[in-house]
Amino acid sequence: MASQDLQWLLVRNNSSFIVKQKGLGRIFSREPRNLVQLHSYKYSGVVNAKAVGIEAAKSGKGIVLTTKNSKKTPFSIKSTKNASTIKKGGSRRAAGVVSNVVAKKGYRADLTKVAVVRASALLRSQRGRKQPPARKVRGSGARKVVKVEEPVA
């Protein structure tokens, strides 16, 4: 396996995940396990040996936290990533679980804040919106009785 730096030099300019848009100074990426979707060495999920990915669960409730396996097993692709689903406990519990996995276990402490922000945003989007209460009529218009005429059949 080549080093991470060599892989980045090869992938940096030629990758199927790169997204360039006119007018924006940034280059984006659609790589799996790229938390901020920016095309850079720090956030690259393909190049880094330790990459973290946070996605919405397929059921629509909760998030899926994916990390690359520390043991390099080139012959079995399935065992190269560990995925765990966080469904219960609300957004505070999910943020705590994400920060524990990313930072406290010594995985990628530099990605802790970004991972927690992404997990919170995904959970917030799954919550739905509350309907604002109906506005009460105030002033002299509130005293008026509105007559509703019945249609003649």
N, CA, C and O of each residue as an XYZ file, in Angstrom:
612
protein
N       0.843     -1.174      0.000
C       0.000      0.000      0.000
C       0.890      1.240      0.000
O       1.857      1.319      0.759
N       0.561      2.198     -0.848
C       1.339      3.427     -0.942
C       1.023      4.333      0.243
O      -0.010      4.201      0.900
N       1.946      5.254      0.491
C       1.719      6.171      1.605
C       0.580      7.127      1.281
O       0.198      7.284      0.121
N       0.047      7.756      2.305
C      -1.068      8.682      2.131
C      -0.670      9.888      1.281
O      -1.464     10.373      0.474
N       0.556     10.368      1.463
C       1.015     11.524      0.692
C       1.101     11.200     -0.789
O       0.703     12.006     -1.629
N       1.609     10.042     -1.105
C       1.713      9.634     -2.508
C       0.326      9.443     -3.117
O       0.090      9.837     -4.259
N      -0.578      8.847     -2.369
C      -1.946      8.686     -2.859
C      -2.593     10.039     -3.121
O      -3.290     10.203     -4.123
N      -2.375     11.009     -2.242
C      -2.961     12.332     -2.441
C      -2.384     13.000     -3.693
O      -3.120     13.647     -4.439
N      -1.084     12.853     -3.931
C      -0.488     13.432     -5.129
C      -1.093     12.838     -6.398
O      -1.235     13.531     -7.405
N      -1.446     11.567     -6.350
C      -2.050     10.922     -7.512
C      -3.512     11.300     -7.702
O      -3.980     11.441     -8.832
N      -4.233     11.464     -6.599
C      -5.677     11.683     -6.653
C      -6.034     13.168     -6.704
O      -7.149     13.524     -7.087
N      -5.108     14.024     -6.326
C      -5.404     15.446     -6.142
C      -6.011     16.111     -7.376
O      -6.996     16.840     -7.256
N      -5.458     15.880     -8.526
C      -5.945     16.546     -9.734
C      -6.867     15.667    -10.571
O      -7.613     16.180    -11.404
N      -6.830     14.376    -10.367
C      -7.635     13.457    -11.176
C      -8.428     12.529    -10.276
O      -7.922     11.509     -9.808
N      -9.675     12.898    -10.041
C     -10.546     12.069     -9.216
C     -11.971     12.198     -9.731
O     -12.398     13.276    -10.144
N     -12.688     11.108     -9.702
C     -14.072     11.143    -10.182
C     -15.004     11.819     -9.175
O     -16.164     12.086     -9.490
N     -14.511     12.095     -7.977
C     -15.336     12.706     -6.945
C     -15.276     14.232     -6.963
O     -16.074     14.876     -6.282
N     -14.354     14.828     -7.722
C     -14.173     16.283     -7.730
C     -15.368     16.968     -8.377
O     -15.865     16.532     -9.416
N     -15.827     18.064     -7.736
C     -16.917     18.880     -8.271
C     -16.429     20.328     -8.308
O     -16.178     20.935     -7.266
N     -16.298     20.873     -9.518
C     -15.878     22.269     -9.667
C     -17.072     23.082    -10.128
O     -17.835     22.648    -10.991
N     -17.234     24.274     -9.544
C     -18.331     25.151     -9.917
C     -17.776     26.523    -10.244
O     -16.896     27.037     -9.553
N     -18.311     27.115    -11.323
C     -17.864     28.445    -11.720
C     -18.300     29.470    -10.680
O     -19.375     29.363    -10.091
N     -17.456     30.449    -10.470
C     -17.804     31.531     -9.570
C     -17.431     31.265     -8.121
O     -17.299     32.207     -7.339
N     -17.260     30.011     -7.749
C     -16.863     29.685     -6.376
C     -15.371     29.371     -6.369
O     -14.871     28.699     -7.272
N     -14.679     29.843     -5.382
C     -13.241     29.636     -5.318
C     -12.841     28.269     -4.790
O     -11.663     27.913     -4.815
N     -13.806     27.504     -4.316
C     -13.488     26.214     -3.702
C     -13.746     25.058     -4.654
O     -14.539     25.160     -5.590
N     -13.053     23.960     -4.390
C     -13.301     22.723     -5.127
C     -13.947     21.752     -4.145
O     -13.409     21.496     -3.067
N     -15.091     21.222     -4.521
C     -15.829     20.321     -3.642
C     -15.578     18.876     -4.024
O     -15.030     18.590     -5.089
N     -15.982     17.968     -3.149
C     -15.761     16.550     -3.370
C     -16.968     15.760     -2.900
O     -17.609     16.120     -1.913
N     -17.276     14.691     -3.604
C     -18.390     13.828     -3.224
C     -17.895     12.485     -2.694
O     -18.581     11.471     -2.826
N     -16.723     12.479     -2.103
C     -16.147     11.247     -1.579
C     -16.966     10.702     -0.413
O     -17.545     11.470      0.354
N     -17.014      9.390     -0.282
C     -17.577      8.840      0.958
C     -16.602      9.124      2.104
O     -15.389      9.174      1.899
N     -17.140      9.306      3.301
C     -16.360      9.593      4.504
C     -15.589     10.913      4.408
O     -14.498     11.038      4.966
N     -16.157     11.897      3.700
C     -15.612     13.255      3.664
C     -16.645     14.125      4.374
O     -17.734     14.347      3.843
N     -16.321     14.614      5.551
C     -17.301     15.275      6.410
C     -17.785     16.618      5.894
O     -18.964     16.933      6.051
N     -16.932     17.413      5.293
C     -17.327     18.752      4.864
C     -17.471     18.870      3.355
O     -17.782     19.950      2.852
N     -17.255     17.802      2.634
C     -17.387     17.765      1.176
C     -16.448     18.740      0.478
O     -16.775     19.238     -0.599
N     -15.290     19.024      1.066
C     -14.268     19.847      0.437
C     -13.161     18.944     -0.076
O     -12.817     17.948      0.562
N     -12.603     19.292     -1.230
C     -11.525     18.502     -1.820
C     -10.207     18.962     -1.212
O      -9.562     19.877     -1.724
N      -9.812     18.316     -0.109
C      -8.546     18.637      0.537
C      -7.992     17.375      1.187
O      -8.713     16.409      1.438
N      -6.701     17.414      1.447
C      -6.026     16.251      2.020
C      -6.578     15.910      3.409
O      -6.738     14.737      3.748
N      -6.863     16.929      4.197
C      -7.320     16.719      5.576
C      -8.641     15.965      5.636
O      -8.805     15.070      6.465
N      -9.587     16.316      4.766
C     -10.924     15.736      4.838
C     -11.136     14.548      3.899
O     -12.216     13.958      3.897
N     -10.147     14.192      3.118
C     -10.306     13.135      2.126
C     -10.609     11.794      2.790
O      -9.883     11.351      3.681
N     -11.675     11.162      2.349
C     -12.043      9.861      2.893
C     -11.398      8.717      2.150
O     -11.359      7.595      2.655
N     -10.893      8.977      0.965
C     -10.261      7.935      0.156
C      -8.795      7.782      0.529
O      -8.293      6.662      0.632
N      -8.112      8.888      0.730
C      -6.670      8.874      0.930
C      -6.275      8.568      2.376
O      -5.365      7.772      2.604
N      -6.934      9.178      3.347
C      -6.532      9.028      4.747
C      -6.801      7.623      5.268
O      -7.830      7.015      4.971
N      -5.851      7.125      6.050
C      -6.008      5.796      6.637
C      -7.094      5.799      7.700
O      -7.770      4.792      7.908
N      -7.261      6.930      8.372
C      -8.309      7.067      9.381
C      -9.283      8.135      8.904
O      -9.008      9.329      9.025
N     -10.404      7.713      8.369
C     -11.417      8.639      7.867
C     -12.724      8.385      8.600
O     -13.022      7.257      8.991
N     -13.503      9.450      8.781
C     -14.776      9.365      9.486
C     -15.880      9.819      8.543
O     -15.743     10.833      7.858
N     -16.978      9.063      8.509
C     -18.118      9.445      7.697
C     -19.388      9.434      8.524
O     -19.606      8.531      9.332
N     -20.226     10.440      8.320
C     -21.511     10.513      9.014
C     -22.580     10.740      7.964
O     -22.528     11.709      7.206
N     -23.551      9.838      7.925
C     -24.625      9.909      6.946
C     -25.945      9.668      7.643
O     -25.984      9.167      8.767
N     -27.022     10.024      6.977
C     -28.351      9.748      7.506
C     -28.635      8.251      7.350
O     -28.221      7.629      6.372
N     -29.337      7.693      8.313
C     -29.700      6.279      8.235
C     -30.742      6.083      7.134
O     -31.520      6.992      6.845
N     -30.755      4.921      6.533
C     -31.690      4.655      5.435
C     -33.142      4.697      5.897
O     -34.033      4.999      5.103
N     -33.387      4.401      7.157
C     -34.752      4.419      7.677
C     -35.279      5.845      7.855
O     -36.482      6.043      8.029
N     -34.391      6.833      7.813
C     -34.801      8.219      7.997
C     -34.743      8.665      9.442
O     -34.999      9.835      9.728
N     -34.415      7.775     10.361
C     -34.299      8.108     11.780
C     -32.897      7.743     12.242
O     -32.508      6.577     12.180
N     -32.147      8.713     12.698
C     -30.819      8.449     13.228
C     -29.735      8.675     12.190
O     -30.000      9.082     11.059
N     -28.480      8.391     12.616
C     -27.325      8.575     11.743
C     -26.477      7.315     11.736
O     -26.564      6.485     12.640
N     -25.663      7.187     10.708
C     -24.725      6.069     10.594
C     -23.325      6.647     10.663
O     -22.955      7.487      9.843
N     -22.541      6.200     11.642
C     -21.165      6.639     11.834
C     -20.253      5.573     11.255
O     -20.295      4.418     11.681
N     -19.424      5.954     10.280
C     -18.555      5.002      9.599
C     -17.105      5.408      9.795
O     -16.759      6.577      9.623
N     -16.251      4.451     10.157
C     -14.819      4.693     10.274
C     -14.082      3.632      9.477
O     -14.578      2.524      9.269
N     -12.885      3.999      9.036
C     -12.059      3.028      8.338
C     -11.412      2.121      9.370
O     -11.063      2.561     10.465
N     -11.256      0.865      9.018
C     -10.633     -0.102      9.903
C      -9.143      0.187      9.987
O      -8.507      0.483      8.975
N      -8.587      0.104     11.180
C      -7.169      0.404     11.344
C      -6.291     -0.692     10.749
O      -5.182     -0.420     10.287
N      -6.776     -1.911     10.759
C      -6.010     -3.001     10.168
C      -6.225     -2.977      8.662
O      -7.361     -2.975      8.188
N      -5.156     -2.960      7.934
C      -5.273     -2.916      6.484
C      -5.400     -4.343      5.958
O      -4.456     -5.131      6.016
N      -6.559     -4.648      5.456
C      -6.798     -5.967      4.876
C      -7.105     -5.772      3.397
O      -8.253     -5.507      3.037
N      -6.111     -5.896      2.542
C      -6.323     -5.590      1.130
C      -7.199     -6.595      0.390
O      -7.680     -6.301     -0.704
N      -7.415     -7.774      0.968
C      -8.149     -8.796      0.237
C      -9.632     -8.822      0.550
O     -10.405     -9.433     -0.188
N     -10.042     -8.179      1.616
C     -11.463     -8.166      1.947
C     -11.942     -6.721      2.080
O     -11.617     -6.027      3.044
N     -12.707     -6.295      1.109
C     -13.171     -4.910      1.068
C     -14.210     -4.649      2.146
O     -14.258     -3.549      2.698
N     -15.031     -5.623      2.455
C     -16.105     -5.438      3.427
C     -15.568     -5.103      4.817
O     -16.190     -4.331      5.547
N     -14.440     -5.664      5.185
C     -13.920     -5.448      6.530
C     -13.082     -4.180      6.645
O     -12.488     -3.941      7.697
N     -13.014     -3.361      5.601
C     -12.215     -2.144      5.682
C     -12.936     -0.994      6.361
O     -12.319      0.038      6.624
N     -14.231     -1.138      6.655
C     -14.930     -0.053      7.353
C     -15.826     -0.612      8.450
O     -16.359     -1.717      8.352
N     -15.970      0.192      9.496
C     -16.845     -0.145     10.613
C     -17.987      0.860     10.619
O     -17.754      2.068     10.617
N     -19.218      0.365     10.627
C     -20.373      1.260     10.636
C     -21.236      0.961     11.850
O     -21.483     -0.199     12.182
N     -21.690      2.015     12.506
C     -22.606      1.857     13.634
C     -23.720      2.877     13.504
O     -23.483      4.031     13.148
N     -24.947      2.438     13.799
C     -26.111      3.296     13.677
C     -26.483      3.835     15.051
O     -26.550      3.086     16.026
N     -26.722      5.137     15.119
C     -27.125      5.795     16.360
C     -28.553      6.271     16.151
O     -28.800      7.190     15.370
N     -29.499      5.640     16.854
C     -30.910      5.962     16.656
C     -31.549      6.623     17.866
O     -32.329      7.564     17.716
N     -31.232      6.149     19.050
C     -31.954      6.576     20.249
C     -31.192      7.637     21.023
O     -29.975      7.771     20.892
N     -31.936      8.395     21.837
C     -31.311      9.288     22.792
C     -31.287     10.748     22.408
O     -30.894     11.576     23.230
N     -31.682     11.105     21.210
C     -31.705     12.506     20.832
C     -30.376     12.998     20.309
O     -29.410     12.242     20.202
N     -30.342     14.278     19.984
C     -29.163     14.830     19.330
C     -27.994     15.021     20.295
O     -26.838     14.943     19.879
N     -28.271     15.269     21.566
C     -27.169     15.434     22.516
C     -26.424     14.120     22.734
O     -25.195     14.103     22.802
N     -27.162     13.032     22.842
C     -26.521     11.730     23.018
C     -25.729     11.372     21.768
O     -24.610     10.869     21.868
N     -26.295     11.624     20.598
C     -25.608     11.311     19.347
C     -24.326     12.129     19.219
O     -23.301     11.612     18.775
N     -24.379     13.405     19.605
C     -23.186     14.244     19.549
C     -22.116     13.711     20.498
O     -20.931     13.726     20.167
N     -22.526     13.242     21.674
C     -21.577     12.667     22.618
C     -20.949     11.395     22.092
O     -19.747     11.184     22.252
N     -21.746     10.546     21.466
C     -21.220      9.298     20.906
C     -20.237      9.601     19.789
O     -19.174      8.986     19.710
N     -20.587     10.552     18.921
C     -19.711     10.908     17.811
C     -18.392     11.464     18.328
O     -17.329     11.076     17.844
N     -18.444     12.371     19.306
C     -17.205     12.946     19.828
C     -16.367     11.899     20.551
O     -15.138     11.957     20.501
N     -17.014     10.933     21.229
C     -16.249      9.875     21.880
C     -15.512      9.019     20.863
O     -14.341      8.693     21.053
N     -16.187      8.659     19.795
C     -15.563      7.793     18.793
C     -14.440      8.528     18.074
O     -13.367      7.968     17.853
N     -14.687      9.779     17.712
C     -13.724     10.514     16.891
C     -12.538     11.003     17.710
O     -11.398     10.871     17.264
N     -12.768     11.558     18.883
C     -11.681     12.206     19.617
C     -11.127     11.384     20.769
O      -9.920     11.150     20.844
N     -11.996     10.946     21.664
C     -11.507     10.363     22.907
C     -10.852      9.004     22.722
O     -10.013      8.608     23.531
N     -11.214      8.301     21.693
C     -10.572      7.009     21.456
C      -9.321      7.145     20.599
O      -8.746      6.144     20.174
N      -8.895      8.392     20.340
C      -7.654      8.640     19.627
C      -7.742      8.376     18.139
O      -6.732      8.057     17.511
N      -8.916      8.502     17.564
C      -9.058      8.204     16.139
C      -8.637      9.399     15.297
O      -7.579      9.353     14.670
N      -9.428     10.466     15.261
C      -9.069     11.694     14.547
C      -9.565     12.882     15.356
O     -10.669     13.373     15.118
N      -8.782     13.341     16.291
C      -9.189     14.429     17.168
C      -9.391     15.732     16.411
O     -10.166     16.579     16.855
N      -8.716     15.918     15.279
C      -8.862     17.153     14.517
C     -10.210     17.259     13.818
O     -10.593     18.348     13.392
N     -10.935     16.157     13.692
C     -12.229     16.166     13.023
C     -13.413     16.150     13.989
O     -14.556     16.003     13.555
N     -13.162     16.299     15.283
C     -14.227     16.182     16.276
C     -15.330     17.213     16.071
O     -16.505     16.858     15.984
N     -14.957     18.480     15.993
C     -15.955     19.544     15.893
C     -16.757     19.414     14.597
O     -17.978     19.576     14.601
N     -16.084     19.128     13.509
C     -16.753     18.998     12.212
C     -17.721     17.824     12.230
O     -18.818     17.917     11.679
N     -17.327     16.726     12.854
C     -18.183     15.543     12.920
C     -19.429     15.800     13.761
O     -20.525     15.379     13.390
N     -19.273     16.479     14.879
C     -20.414     16.786     15.744
C     -21.381     17.737     15.037
O     -22.597     17.571     15.137
N     -20.851     18.725     14.327
C     -21.701     19.670     13.588
C     -22.495     18.940     12.509
O     -23.687     19.196     12.338
N     -21.847     18.035     11.785
C     -22.545     17.296     10.721
C     -23.627     16.386     11.307
O     -24.732     16.314     10.769
N     -23.318     15.696     12.397
C     -24.304     14.816     13.030
C     -25.501     15.625     13.528
O     -26.646     15.205     13.357
N     -25.249     16.770     14.137
C     -26.339     17.608     14.636
C     -27.211     18.128     13.501
O     -28.435     18.173     13.626
N     -26.586     18.519     12.398
C     -27.343     19.026     11.254
C     -28.224     17.940     10.645
O     -29.368     18.206     10.277
N     -27.698     16.718     10.536
C     -28.494     15.614      9.997
C     -29.680     15.291     10.904
O     -30.790     15.069     10.420
N     -29.452     15.265     12.202
C     -30.537     14.967     13.135
C     -31.577     16.091     13.149
O     -32.773     15.828     13.277
N     -31.126     17.335     13.018
C     -32.051     18.470     12.973
C     -32.925     18.406     11.719
O     -34.104     18.755     11.765
N     -32.352     17.964     10.611
C     -33.132     17.881      9.376
C     -34.168     16.756      9.432
O     -35.181     16.814      8.735
N     -33.924     15.742     10.249
C     -34.860     14.619     10.370
C     -36.010     14.932     11.320
O     -37.030     14.244     11.300
N     -35.861     15.947     12.140
C     -36.847     16.265     13.165
C     -38.164     16.785     12.600
O     -39.226     16.517     13.161
N     -38.108     17.511     11.515
C     -39.329     18.109     10.981
C     -39.543     19.478     11.585
O     -38.852     19.875     12.524
N     -40.514     20.201     11.033
C     -40.764     21.557     11.503
C     -42.065     21.632     12.276
O     -43.036     20.947     11.952
N     -42.077     22.468     13.299
C     -43.309     22.712     14.031
C     -44.099     23.780     13.290
O     -43.533     24.747     12.780
N     -45.411     23.594     13.238
C     -46.269     24.596     12.622
C     -46.460     25.743     13.611
O     -46.728     25.504     14.788
N     -46.326     26.985     13.145
C     -46.552     28.106     14.061
C     -48.026     28.174     14.437
O     -48.882     27.802     13.634
N     -48.336     28.638     15.635
C     -49.745     28.716     16.041
C     -50.510     29.719     15.175
O     -49.934     30.674     14.653
N     -51.809     29.487     15.033
C     -52.637     30.378     14.226
C     -52.675     31.757     14.878
O     -52.745     31.881     16.101
N     -52.629     32.782     14.043
C     -52.630     34.144     14.564
C     -54.018     34.513     15.057
O     -55.025     34.226     14.409
N     -54.050     35.147     16.201
C     -55.316     35.604     16.759
C     -55.644     36.968     16.180
O     -54.763     37.811     16.011
N     -56.916     37.179     15.879
C     -57.354     38.462     15.342
C     -57.458     39.442     16.504
O     -58.050     39.142     17.540
N     -56.871     40.612     16.309
C     -56.879     41.612     17.373
C     -57.567     42.873     16.899
O     -57.712     43.100     15.698
N     -57.982     43.680     17.828
C     -58.576     44.978     17.502
C     -60.061     44.871     17.216
O     -60.728     43.920     17.623
N     -60.567     45.884     16.495
C     -62.012     45.962     16.245
C     -62.484     44.844     15.323
O     -63.665     44.498     15.341
N     -61.601     44.278     14.527
C     -61.979     43.190     13.622
C     -62.322     41.915     14.353
O     -63.004     41.049     13.805
N     -61.855     41.786     15.595
C     -62.128     40.572     16.357
C     -63.584     40.517     16.809
O     -64.129     39.433     17.015
N     -64.225     41.693     16.968
C     -65.604     41.729     17.442
C     -66.613     41.486     16.332
O     -67.763     41.137     16.594
N     -66.184     41.669     15.104
C     -67.113     41.498     13.994
C     -67.438     40.029     13.795
O     -66.556     39.174     13.875
N     -68.676     39.747     13.542
C     -69.105     38.378     13.284
C     -69.192     38.207     11.779
O     -69.881     38.968     11.100
N     -68.520     37.245     11.279
C     -68.515     37.002      9.842
C     -69.625     36.018      9.531
O     -69.659     34.917     10.081
N     -70.551     36.419      8.632
C     -71.636     35.529      8.241
C     -71.191     34.683      7.057
O     -70.629     35.189      6.086
N     -71.447     33.423      7.157
C     -71.145     32.513      6.069
C     -72.456     32.110      5.431
O     -73.307     31.497      6.076
N     -72.620     32.454      4.162
C     -73.855     32.119      3.481
C     -73.771     30.698      2.962
O     -72.739     30.261      2.452
N     -74.879     29.986      3.104
C     -74.926     28.615      2.613
C     -75.227     28.623      1.131
O     -76.079     29.386      0.676
N     -74.548     27.795      0.376
C     -74.813     27.759     -1.073
C     -76.204     27.155     -1.345
O     -76.635     26.213     -0.680
N     -76.872     27.720     -2.325
C     -78.201     27.246     -2.708
C     -78.028     26.126     -3.719
O     -77.355     26.277     -4.739
N     -78.653     25.002     -3.409
C     -78.488     23.849     -4.283
C     -79.462     23.840     -5.422
O     -79.441     22.925     -6.245
